[in-house]
Amino acid sequence: MGQTGTACRNPLCSCDPCGCSQCECGAKRFGSLEQRVMDWLWTAPAETITVRDVADVLPEYAYTTLATVLDRLVVKGVLQSELDGRTKRYTPTGSRGSHTAVLMRVALSADEDPALALQRFAENLTESEATILRKALDGFKRRRGRSPVR
């Protein structure tokens, strides 16, 4: 994946330039509360949110708990934060689909036989999912001027 001097294929990579030998930026799995927060964030109408925004949506949790969760999500690389006066504002570093793609990439690269794992994955796709994958691979082939690795 990402290597020094090459373009990183990880859509959530925050390194510029990527110097990771195997980029896993944003590839951390979520705890249940982290997942609830990210599910809401990925569909939130605002580009940036505050702890108060999350507390309004998840009032059953303490403000300090939510602040800790948001800061942990920054450490995991799926959120970025910036100070706006005394208020921290949080923004997702990528989409839900980008995060899923990174998790799939990490799982595939961890397999002893990634080609077999990828084949088994493809065999379990629905027809509509296979169509989407074919279109993506055709686009890859056109951009690269060659056939995708088989």
N, C-alpha and C positions, 0 to 999 in steps of 0.2 A: 504494500500500500504506500503510504507517504514515505518518501526518502529524501534525504538532503539533495538539493539540486533538481528534484523532479516535482512535477505537479502532483499534488495529493488527490486521490480519488474519493476521499472521505468528505461528503457534503457538509459535515459538522465540524471539520477541522478548523481550529482557531489559530493555528500556528502560521506565521507569515515570515519567511517561507517555512513550509512544513519540514521539520528536521527529525521527525519520528521515524524509527526504523520500521515500525508497524503501528500506524496511526490508529488509536482507539479513542480519539477525542469524541466526547458525547456518547460513548458506547456503554456507559454504565447502566446497569439495570436499576429500576426504581423500586422503592418500597411502596406499600399500598397508599400512603398519604401523598408521597411524591407523585405517584401515578395519577391520583385524583387531581392534584394541583396542575400537572402538565396537561391532562385531558382538558381541563378548563382553559388553561392558558392558550393551547393550540386552537381553541375555538373562540377565544375572547375577542370582542369587537375592537378593543383598543390595541395599539401597537406596543405600548408599554403599560405595565401595571405596578401597583404598589402592594405592600403587605396588607394595607387597609382594604384594597379591592378584593384580595383573596379572602380576607376575614369576612367580608360582606357575603361572599358566596359560600363559605364554609364556616358559619358562625359557631358550630359545635367545637371548634378548635381554638385554643388560646392564641392570641396575637403573637406572643413570643415563640410558640411552637411553629406557627406558619413562617415567621421571620427566619427561624433556624432552617426550616425545610427549603425556603427559597435560596438561602445562602449555600446550603449543601448542593442544590441544583446548579448553582454557579460553579462550585468546585468540580462537579461532575461534567461541566462543559455544555450543558443544555440551555443554560440561561446566561445572560450577561447582565451586569448591573452598573448603574451610574448614579452618582449623587446629584440630586436636584435640590439645592439648598440643604435642608436637613433630611430630605426624603430620598430613600433609595427607590429607583425605578428599575424594573426588571423587564427584559425582552428575551424571547426565545431565540436561540442561535440558529435554529432550523425548524423545519416543519415536522409533524408527526411522521410523515413518510420518509423524510431524511433520516430520522432517528431509527426507524424500522430498518431502513436499508443498511445503516451502519451495523446494527445488531446482526443482521443476516450476514454481512461481510465478515464480521468477527467470528461468528459461528462457523461459517464455511472455511475460513482460514485455519480454524482450530482442529478441523477434522483430519484424520490420517489419510483419508481418500476423498479430497474435495470434489473430484470429478464424479465419483459415485454418489456423494451426497447431493450434488447439484442435479444429477440425473434423477434421483429419487424425488427431489423437490419438484422437478418439472413433471414427473409422472403423476403427482398429486394435485396439479393445478386444474382448476375448472376450465372449461373451454374459453370463457371470457377472459380469465387471467392469462391463459396461454396466448390469446390474441394480443393482449396488452404487451406481454413479454416479447412476442414476435416483432411487434411494431418497434419496441425499444431496441431490439437487436438489429433490426433493419436500419434504424437511425444510427446506431453505433457503427455499423458496417459502412454506411455512407460517409459518416464523419471521418472515419479512419481510413477509408479507401481499401478496406480488406474485410474478409470474413471474420466474424467473432471466433474466438478460440473454442474448439469443440472438444 
